[in-house]
Structures are given as structure tokens and as C-alpha cells.
Amino acid sequence: MPTADLLTAALAHAERGWHVFPLRPNDKRPAFPDHPADDCTGRDPRCRAAGRHLGWEPRATCDPDRIRRAWSTRPYGIGIACGPSRLVVVDLDVPKGNAPTGPTGLDTLAELAAAHAAGIDATYTVTTGRGGTHLYYRHPADGPALRNTAGALGPMVDTRATGGYVVAAGSTVAGRPYTVDLDTDPAPLPAWLAALLAPAPLPPQRPVMVALPGGRERAYVWAAVERECARVTTAPDHHNDALYLASVALGQLVAGGSLSADEASTALEHAGISVGLRHRAVLRTIASGFRAGARRPRQVAA
């Protein structure tokens, strides 16, 4: 497809509130970044500006100016980031090969719907390059964030949600176009489907209690702080990843009441800045680690 047509398609998707990003021409893979997280050296200008590896999902955008700049240079394919777009896309595949046999993804979904005394409501639909189908649904407004699945619903059925993306209509992959089959607003994800896709809840958690003799709890806590700061400052590379792990560990002690958030945050902040991370990125990473650590509180007993 000509670059101008791809630009028009990308802008149209963004007008729906869908966050788009460039795919390699005629390919499913993201065009940017051109390296994995464990090989991020800061040579990419957007990674360098963020102070950390910046994957395809945070690069996805609805900004028409950014979209015009990207698609005016090359005939990039169009990826839609499902999480920021609040979409759940059900990917219905078809058997591959010269003599395909067995159920299709649509057969599987129809059986599931019938088992739940439901139908398959009309929604925005794309026919994929290999003849499969993408059904676009709105992510539920409440409940847990749904994530990608592969075969969890049955044969030939995958889903893309938070952390996933789909090739958008208007793109081609290996010379095969992705085309709109039904152009309508995405329907709400059916409740029965949402229930099947919901992640299993975490088991009830009890705070972990570390008992120390002789009133040495404060010494233990500060040894933990020093150990986690050293994790950051002695890491040979990927300092932001090390900062996140350290923040999770100290966030557990904060959640358990053995360490104040200010003490932990100040120590980690100094460690992150000392290895060259940007201040704003350091604060974001610490906050994210504290949130994760709060799910597993840890206490130190006198």
C-alpha cells in the first residue's frame, strides 16, 4: 500500500482513540525500537530521553502530528497497542496448510458462546492476511486488566489485550492485506468472555514476619536498604531494571511497616541518580516498585 494510504489509515485509527505505532514494512514486527530491552545502550533517542528502554507500547500514540512524521518517511505497517486503546481483540485463526482440517477459531468461539447461551454480537471486524478474523471489543471499564492469551479459550483462538498489539487494517504482511470486514464501533466485551479471560486472583496473602533476636530489627532493615541500593549501584548495566527490583524489595518492608516510604525512596533515589538515571524516571520506577511490593508486605519483628 502507498505511504499516503497507510498514513490515512493510521490517522483514521487514531481518530477512534486507538494508539498506533509503526510496524516494519510488510511485516508484523515493530519498527521501533530496533533492539530488545536487554540490549538498550541509549543509542535510540527516545530511550535516551526517557532514561530507560522505551518499547513499542509507550511509543504508541494518537497524536496526528507524530503519526504524520512517522508515516511520511516509509510505508510502515500499522500496529494498534491494545492496552492504551482499551481494546480486547479476539484472534480467530484458520488451519494452515494445503488441506486444512479441524475447527476454525470461529467454530470454537461459536461453541463457547452457545455453551453460555449467548451469541456473537456484531463488532468491528478485520480479516487478517491469512484469512483469519480479528474481533475488536472494548475492554471492561472495571475489573482486572485483561492480558494476552494463546489457546486459553480453545483451539485457534488467541486474544490480545494489555501488553499486546494487533496488525491494523490497511497494513500488509508478506504481501497479504488486512482489511475491514465490518466497520462499526467495537462492542463491549461480553461478560461471559470477560469472565473466561480474567486472570486468576492472587491467593490471600499474610505479611511475612522476620523474627530477630536482641532488638536487631532496625539493623536488619538498614542492611536491607544498603543491600538493595548496592544492587543498583553495582549493576554492570540495565540500572533501571535493578532499581525496580530494589524498589519491590524495599516496598515490601514499607508495606509491612518496618521502613518508612520516605527513607526507602530517598535511599533508592540517590542510588538511581548516582548511576546516571534521570530523576523523573527514577521516581517513576521507585513508585512502580513500591506498588508491586505492597502486594506482598514483609515485617521485621523485634
Secondary structure, 3 states (H helix, E strand, C coil): CCHHHHHHHHHHHHHCCCEEEEECCCCCCECCCCCCHHHCCCCCHHHHHHCCCCCHHHHCECCHHHHHHHHCCCCCEEEEEHHHHCEEEEEECCCCCCCCCCCCHHHHHHHHHHHCCCCCCCCCEEECCCCCEEEEEECCCCCCCCECEECCCCCCEEEECECCEEECCCCEECCEECEEEECCCCEECCHHHHHHHCCCCCCCCCCEEEECHHHCHHHHHHHHHHHHHHHHHCCCCCHHHHHHHHHHHHHHHHHCCCCCHHHHHHHHHHHHHHCCCCHHHHHHHHHHHHHHHCCCCEEEEC
